Amino acid sequence: MINTRVPSSLLVSRLASDIVQKQNALAAVQEQISSGKMINRPSDAPAESAHLLTMEETLSRLEQYTANSSIAESQLALEEGAIAGTTNALNRIRELAVRANGGLVGDGFRNEIAAEVDLILGELYSQANATDSFGNFLFSGSNAEEQPFKPGTPVNYSGTDDSRQMEIALGRSIHTGDSGADVFMRIRNGNGDFQSSVAQTNTGSGAISKGSVSDSSVFNGGEFDITFTSPTSFDVVDAATGTTVTQTYQPGSDIEAGGMTVRISGEPVAGDTFKLEPSQYQDIFTSVSNLVDTLSGSPQTGSQTAQMAANISISIDDIDNALDHLNTVRSSVGTRLTSIDSSRQENENISLQIERTKRDVEDVDIADAVTRLQEQANSLEILQKSFTRIEGLSLFNFM
């Protein structure tokens, strides 16, 4: 027969071990109630702790995205303000140019207008060299510490062609500005496809429109000279091939060449030449400087007056192109500001969802914890009483 008796010392040892376990469990529940958290250290639940760590990292990134969004929003708002200031200045210059080209205007009045336009040109440089609250230049591209524009002929641009980016959401970055080259310099002159001009040597009063592309299948950006052989006829000469087509001049009628259509008005004379050339990039400062130079002239003859009027008209067209270009850039800035708003809302929604999930994982149910605390306390009390009774057992008690 197998002896199944258990020594009292073993029972005492087991009860002591159970008491320690119950005390630890009781302490754990008490800590959960005190902290309000189910998990107070990684060892409490390794898998859930890893999940919580991932959520904490994501929340930290979202907080950084929120800060980045505020910085990007501030930068873009400053850029929009500078562009708005530039637009207002150009509108004033255009108004002055139209007044200077509006009829019989004396040299004195034109000189006054030229002086004001030259003053506004300085304002344009100030807008292009605008800085943020940290002293960084808005339009220097990624080289924010370098002043982008310095006056000259042509203007001296010291910035870069790229622009700074900032991450504002998970997997989403945004340009916080535009390079000065893109905003102030890369503007097509003429009509955007080609430019028409009057030769400086003309002696008649003929003027040419800026024209348009009438046949895109033929237009290839070629150069043409329209040279008058008499007041009633002219030759259209293809500069590349030398091909010449003679036509009869009718003031205000369409003239077509290489897919381009223009009109010549006024009274050109034999030897007068009008040129059609591909559009080129022209910066805002050059366009305004050209206008100042034109207004500073003093025409003495009818042909010189016509030449000045033609040059002022070209300047007005260049300013119109600049205004259209700035409106496009400003629209892009507005689109990015809208994107920042939507990203900020998206980040807030993600943060809210993560916070809810995080609470579900780590927050303790107080009612359940109190119930478990009472159960652990009762179990511990029973074990302690049992331990006291068993520890006191001895044969001497029965002698």
Secondary structure by P-SEA (a helix, b strand, c coil): cccccccaaaaaaaaaaaaaaaaaaaaaaaaaaaaccccccccccaaaaaaaaaaaaaaaaaaaaaaaaaaaaaaaaaaaaaaaaaaaaaaaaaaaaaaaacccccaaaaaaaaaaaaaaaaaaaaaaaccccccccccccccccccccccccccccccccbbbbbbccccccccccccccccccccccccccbbbbbbcccccccccccccccccccccbbbbbbccccccccccccccccbbbbbbbcccbbbbcccbbbbbcccccccbbbbbbccccccaaaaaaaaaaaaacccccaaaaaaaaaaaaaaaaaaaaaaaaaaaaaaaaaaaaaaaaaaaaaaaaaaaaaaaaaaaccccaaaaaaaaaaaaaaaaaaaaaaaaaaaaccccccc
